[in-house]
Amino acid sequence: MMSIAEAFFARFYDRMTAGAEKAGLRAHRQALLTKASGKVLEIGGGTGANLPFYGSGVASLSITEPSEPMARRLERRLEQHEVPAEVVRAPAEELPFESGSFDAAVSTLVLCTVGDQARALSELRRVLRPGGRLLFIEHVRSQAPRLARWQERLNPLQRVIGCGCNCNRATLDSAQAAGFTITEVARDELHKVPPWVRPLVVGVAES
Ligand SMILES: C[S@@+](CC[C@H](N)C(=O)[O-])C[C@H]1O[C@@H](n2cnc3c(N)ncnc32)[C@H](O)[C@@H]1O
């Protein structure tokens, strides 16, 4: 069922993230997505912010999105792009795809929000072929203890303002626990957002 918060989040998402996109997020998307090729899965596609950056090496793109208002926006955005893509209404915790069916998977600012992160990572690993790559941009728990403590305290607030987004997740550790090998990682900050959502990891994990 569509909640008012979900509808609001979808309606204003692009406006809320415009500053961060301009201040570096878009550049990260562009650089990372050159690495996507073959059969690609993107989870939690949102309003389609990654669409402009998929290249001609992408044979097919399946984008999952469980939020109906986001999925509708995504479908409208897809009409403006030539990427061979389909939108699939499904949560990352229950991916409706055969095991080993993708060459690459993409998660940008989604593993912070999925209800069950371990399950979503295990599903991502299942649907990737052996050696397939998960390309990620995720904001995470800080490595600085003081900020990490604030992230714990502020997480209940963050979950409300970010429509279920958590600011305290050690996503790289979780990916490793799910069996991924982190092969590339750069640490940066999201800009133009509150300090507790700034710590950012960008990279590649191999299944
Ligand atoms: C912060 S937005 C990120 C959107 C987009 N990936 C981006 O980079 O701009 C989080 C997205 O995750 C989606 N989402 C929430 N729960 C999810 C789940 N369990 N599985 C997959 N996506 C989910 C939301 O609907 C939303 O579109």
The ligand as an ORCA input file, in Angstrom:
! r2SCAN-3c Opt
* xyz 0 1
  C      17.536      7.055     -1.282
  S      16.611      6.328     -2.555
  C      17.857      5.995     -3.778
  C      17.308      5.989     -5.173
  C      18.342      5.740     -6.281
  N      18.954      4.443     -6.160
  C      19.409      6.804     -6.300
  O      20.597      6.479     -6.362
  O      19.043      7.996     -6.335
  C      16.276      4.711     -1.907
  C      15.447      3.865     -2.854
  O      15.378      2.519     -2.336
  C      14.049      2.062     -2.517
  N      13.804      0.973     -1.576
  C      13.276      1.039     -0.323
  N      13.197     -0.185      0.211
  C      13.700     -1.044     -0.706
  C      13.869     -2.454     -0.735
  N      13.526     -3.200      0.288
  N      14.390     -2.989     -1.859
  C      14.771     -2.210     -2.900
  N      14.624     -0.878     -2.922
  C      14.097     -0.306     -1.841
  C      13.192      3.284     -2.285
  O      11.896      3.134     -2.786
  C      14.014      4.342     -2.999
  O      13.685      4.400     -4.356
*
